[in-house]
């Protein structure tokens, strides 16, 4: 499904999928419901933090094969 997607699209898809799954589990098991805005804010903050960490790594990573 994601074989022809860009690295950015793959990261966004996997992060969004994880956030949806975690939100579902919180709602189901803990009774905590997130709004869509809260989920989008989490995804943006997570990806931003990930970019900051990767920019500090001294070696070069391979984005695309």
Secondary structure, 3 states (H helix, E strand, C coil): CCCCCCHHHHHHHHHHHHHHHHHHHHHHHHCCCCCHHHHHHHHHHHHHHHHHHHHHCCCCCCCCC
